[in-house]
Amino acid sequence: MKIYLLLLFIVFTSCARPLYIKDRHFNPTNKEYKMDTDLKELVYKSLERAFVKEKDIADYIFLWKKHRIYVSNEYQSSETDFKNNEDWNEAVSYLKPNDVPDSIGDVMFSVKSRDELQKISNRTWEDFLHASFSLIRIDENMATVKINNTWIVSKHHKVVYLAGGGYTCIYKKINGSWEFQKIVSSWIS
């Protein structure tokens, strides 16, 4: 009898919905979103490509809830080769909540700081993938966007994931709109 109860417990808990995607943690800005800047348009088009239309970001299949994606608010606007975290922190820029759309199609996005994402992971004891931009560089009518799909790992776990990755896209401004040109590099963990 104890074995059956244990098996039932394992089945029900393994099928349970992860806590990190519950509404109290996942909260889009609910503000009107207008693509009125180059930054907003590039963020939109990059998220749309990676998570909505092409779904070609590395390890997309490992997203637990593909309709709810966390987005880190940190990015670099000029370089990505840093010797340490202090160098990264000195040059970091931040996406504002209204720089990221609440949704694209059926996929919702919630922008959070890395600290907020880590707190959610720690509080729920869950690890999860999230979107981040390590580079959004705009040079007149050309732009380079490096988008990633990487893990937030709870402090309660000592796991190193061999999953996640990203790619670097080139966009060109044609007739006032940013158009995807090509992927110039990609990586996978």
Contacts in CASP RR format, 6 or more apart in sequence:
PFRMAT RR
TARGET T0000
AUTHOR 0000-0000-0000
METHOD contacts of the structure
MODEL  1
MKIYLLLLFIVFTSCARPLYIKDRHFNPTNKEYKMDTDLKELVYKSLERA
FVKEKDIADYIFLWKKHRIYVSNEYQSSETDFKNNEDWNEAVSYLKPNDV
PDSIGDVMFSVKSRDELQKISNRTWEDFLHASFSLIRIDENMATVKINNT
WIVSKHHKVVYLAGGGYTCIYKKINGSWEFQKIVSSWIS
18 64 0 8 1.000
18 65 0 8 1.000
18 124 0 8 1.000
18 126 0 8 1.000
18 128 0 8 1.000
19 25 0 8 1.000
19 123 0 8 1.000
19 124 0 8 1.000
19 125 0 8 1.000
19 126 0 8 1.000
20 26 0 8 1.000
20 120 0 8 1.000
20 121 0 8 1.000
20 124 0 8 1.000
20 126 0 8 1.000
20 128 0 8 1.000
21 64 0 8 1.000
21 65 0 8 1.000
21 68 0 8 1.000
21 128 0 8 1.000
25 120 0 8 1.000
25 123 0 8 1.000
25 124 0 8 1.000
26 68 0 8 1.000
26 70 0 8 1.000
26 108 0 8 1.000
26 110 0 8 1.000
27 110 0 8 1.000
28 102 0 8 1.000
28 103 0 8 1.000
28 108 0 8 1.000
28 109 0 8 1.000
28 110 0 8 1.000
29 97 0 8 1.000
29 98 0 8 1.000
29 100 0 8 1.000
29 102 0 8 1.000
29 111 0 8 1.000
30 102 0 8 1.000
31 97 0 8 1.000
31 98 0 8 1.000
31 102 0 8 1.000
32 98 0 8 1.000
33 40 0 8 1.000
33 98 0 8 1.000
33 101 0 8 1.000
33 102 0 8 1.000
34 40 0 8 1.000
35 41 0 8 1.000
35 44 0 8 1.000
37 99 0 8 1.000
38 138 0 8 1.000
38 143 0 8 1.000
38 173 0 8 1.000
38 178 0 8 1.000
39 95 0 8 1.000
39 99 0 8 1.000
39 136 0 8 1.000
39 138 0 8 1.000
40 98 0 8 1.000
40 99 0 8 1.000
41 177 0 8 1.000
41 178 0 8 1.000
42 136 0 8 1.000
42 138 0 8 1.000
42 143 0 8 1.000
42 145 0 8 1.000
42 171 0 8 1.000
42 178 0 8 1.000
43 95 0 8 1.000
43 99 0 8 1.000
43 100 0 8 1.000
43 101 0 8 1.000
43 133 0 8 1.000
43 136 0 8 1.000
44 101 0 8 1.000
44 104 0 8 1.000
45 171 0 8 1.000
45 178 0 8 1.000
45 180 0 8 1.000
46 133 0 8 1.000
46 145 0 8 1.000
46 147 0 8 1.000
46 169 0 8 1.000
47 69 0 8 1.000
47 71 0 8 1.000
47 100 0 8 1.000
47 101 0 8 1.000
47 104 0 8 1.000
47 107 0 8 1.000
47 109 0 8 1.000
47 131 0 8 1.000
47 147 0 8 1.000
48 104 0 8 1.000
49 56 0 8 1.000
49 169 0 8 1.000
49 180 0 8 1.000
50 56 0 8 1.000
50 57 0 8 1.000
50 60 0 8 1.000
50 131 0 8 1.000
50 147 0 8 1.000
50 149 0 8 1.000
51 57 0 8 1.000
51 60 0 8 1.000
51 63 0 8 1.000
51 66 0 8 1.000
51 69 0 8 1.000
51 104 0 8 1.000
51 107 0 8 1.000
51 131 0 8 1.000
52 104 0 8 1.000
52 105 0 8 1.000
52 106 0 8 1.000
52 107 0 8 1.000
55 66 0 8 1.000
56 167 0 8 1.000
57 131 0 8 1.000
57 147 0 8 1.000
57 148 0 8 1.000
57 149 0 8 1.000
57 165 0 8 1.000
57 166 0 8 1.000
57 167 0 8 1.000
58 149 0 8 1.000
58 164 0 8 1.000
58 165 0 8 1.000
58 166 0 8 1.000
58 167 0 8 1.000
58 186 0 8 1.000
58 187 0 8 1.000
58 188 0 8 1.000
58 189 0 8 1.000
59 129 0 8 1.000
59 149 0 8 1.000
59 163 0 8 1.000
59 164 0 8 1.000
59 165 0 8 1.000
59 188 0 8 1.000
59 189 0 8 1.000
60 66 0 8 1.000
60 149 0 8 1.000
62 129 0 8 1.000
62 163 0 8 1.000
62 164 0 8 1.000
63 69 0 8 1.000
63 129 0 8 1.000
63 149 0 8 1.000
64 128 0 8 1.000
64 129 0 8 1.000
66 107 0 8 1.000
67 106 0 8 1.000
67 107 0 8 1.000
67 108 0 8 1.000
68 107 0 8 1.000
68 108 0 8 1.000
68 110 0 8 1.000
69 107 0 8 1.000
69 108 0 8 1.000
69 109 0 8 1.000
69 110 0 8 1.000
69 130 0 8 1.000
69 131 0 8 1.000
70 109 0 8 1.000
70 110 0 8 1.000
70 111 0 8 1.000
70 112 0 8 1.000
70 117 0 8 1.000
70 120 0 8 1.000
70 128 0 8 1.000
70 130 0 8 1.000
70 131 0 8 1.000
70 152 0 8 1.000
71 95 0 8 1.000
71 100 0 8 1.000
71 109 0 8 1.000
71 110 0 8 1.000
71 111 0 8 1.000
71 112 0 8 1.000
71 130 0 8 1.000
71 131 0 8 1.000
71 132 0 8 1.000
72 111 0 8 1.000
72 112 0 8 1.000
72 113 0 8 1.000
72 114 0 8 1.000
72 117 0 8 1.000
72 130 0 8 1.000
72 131 0 8 1.000
72 132 0 8 1.000
72 133 0 8 1.000
73 94 0 8 1.000
73 95 0 8 1.000
73 96 0 8 1.000
73 97 0 8 1.000
73 100 0 8 1.000
73 111 0 8 1.000
73 112 0 8 1.000
73 113 0 8 1.000
73 114 0 8 1.000
74 92 0 8 1.000
74 93 0 8 1.000
74 94 0 8 1.000
74 95 0 8 1.000
74 113 0 8 1.000
74 114 0 8 1.000
74 132 0 8 1.000
74 133 0 8 1.000
75 92 0 8 1.000
75 93 0 8 1.000
75 94 0 8 1.000
75 95 0 8 1.000
75 132 0 8 1.000
75 133 0 8 1.000
75 134 0 8 1.000
75 135 0 8 1.000
75 136 0 8 1.000
76 88 0 8 1.000
76 91 0 8 1.000
76 92 0 8 1.000
76 93 0 8 1.000
76 134 0 8 1.000
76 135 0 8 1.000
76 136 0 8 1.000
76 137 0 8 1.000
77 93 0 8 1.000
77 135 0 8 1.000
77 136 0 8 1.000
77 137 0 8 1.000
77 138 0 8 1.000
78 91 0 8 1.000
78 137 0 8 1.000
79 91 0 8 1.000
79 135 0 8 1.000
80 134 0 8 1.000
80 135 0 8 1.000
80 146 0 8 1.000
82 88 0 8 1.000
82 91 0 8 1.000
93 136 0 8 1.000
94 113 0 8 1.000
95 111 0 8 1.000
95 133 0 8 1.000
97 111 0 8 1.000
99 111 0 8 1.000
100 109 0 8 1.000
100 111 0 8 1.000
101 109 0 8 1.000
102 108 0 8 1.000
102 109 0 8 1.000
103 109 0 8 1.000
109 131 0 8 1.000
112 120 0 8 1.000
117 130 0 8 1.000
117 152 0 8 1.000
118 152 0 8 1.000
118 155 0 8 1.000
120 152 0 8 1.000
121 127 0 8 1.000
121 128 0 8 1.000
121 152 0 8 1.000
121 153 0 8 1.000
121 154 0 8 1.000
121 155 0 8 1.000
122 154 0 8 1.000
122 155 0 8 1.000
122 156 0 8 1.000
124 154 0 8 1.000
125 154 0 8 1.000
125 156 0 8 1.000
125 157 0 8 1.000
126 154 0 8 1.000
127 151 0 8 1.000
127 152 0 8 1.000
127 153 0 8 1.000
127 154 0 8 1.000
127 157 0 8 1.000
127 159 0 8 1.000
127 161 0 8 1.000
128 151 0 8 1.000
128 152 0 8 1.000
129 149 0 8 1.000
129 150 0 8 1.000
129 151 0 8 1.000
129 152 0 8 1.000
129 163 0 8 1.000
129 164 0 8 1.000
130 149 0 8 1.000
130 150 0 8 1.000
130 151 0 8 1.000
130 152 0 8 1.000
131 147 0 8 1.000
131 148 0 8 1.000
131 149 0 8 1.000
132 147 0 8 1.000
132 148 0 8 1.000
132 150 0 8 1.000
133 145 0 8 1.000
133 146 0 8 1.000
133 147 0 8 1.000
133 148 0 8 1.000
134 146 0 8 1.000
134 147 0 8 1.000
134 148 0 8 1.000
135 144 0 8 1.000
135 145 0 8 1.000
135 146 0 8 1.000
135 168 0 8 1.000
136 143 0 8 1.000
136 144 0 8 1.000
136 145 0 8 1.000
136 146 0 8 1.000
137 143 0 8 1.000
137 144 0 8 1.000
137 145 0 8 1.000
140 173 0 8 1.000
141 172 0 8 1.000
141 173 0 8 1.000
142 170 0 8 1.000
142 171 0 8 1.000
142 172 0 8 1.000
142 173 0 8 1.000
143 170 0 8 1.000
143 171 0 8 1.000
143 172 0 8 1.000
143 173 0 8 1.000
143 178 0 8 1.000
144 168 0 8 1.000
144 169 0 8 1.000
144 170 0 8 1.000
144 171 0 8 1.000
144 184 0 8 1.000
145 168 0 8 1.000
145 169 0 8 1.000
145 171 0 8 1.000
146 166 0 8 1.000
146 167 0 8 1.000
146 168 0 8 1.000
146 169 0 8 1.000
147 166 0 8 1.000
147 167 0 8 1.000
147 169 0 8 1.000
148 164 0 8 1.000
148 165 0 8 1.000
148 166 0 8 1.000
149 164 0 8 1.000
149 165 0 8 1.000
149 166 0 8 1.000
150 164 0 8 1.000
150 165 0 8 1.000
150 189 0 8 1.000
151 161 0 8 1.000
151 163 0 8 1.000
151 164 0 8 1.000
153 159 0 8 1.000
153 161 0 8 1.000
161 189 0 8 1.000
162 189 0 8 1.000
163 189 0 8 1.000
164 188 0 8 1.000
164 189 0 8 1.000
165 186 0 8 1.000
165 187 0 8 1.000
165 188 0 8 1.000
165 189 0 8 1.000
166 186 0 8 1.000
166 187 0 8 1.000
166 188 0 8 1.000
167 183 0 8 1.000
167 185 0 8 1.000
167 186 0 8 1.000
167 187 0 8 1.000
168 183 0 8 1.000
168 184 0 8 1.000
168 185 0 8 1.000
168 186 0 8 1.000
169 180 0 8 1.000
169 181 0 8 1.000
169 182 0 8 1.000
169 183 0 8 1.000
169 184 0 8 1.000
170 180 0 8 1.000
170 181 0 8 1.000
170 182 0 8 1.000
170 183 0 8 1.000
170 184 0 8 1.000
171 178 0 8 1.000
171 179 0 8 1.000
171 180 0 8 1.000
171 181 0 8 1.000
172 178 0 8 1.000
172 179 0 8 1.000
172 181 0 8 1.000
173 179 0 8 1.000
END
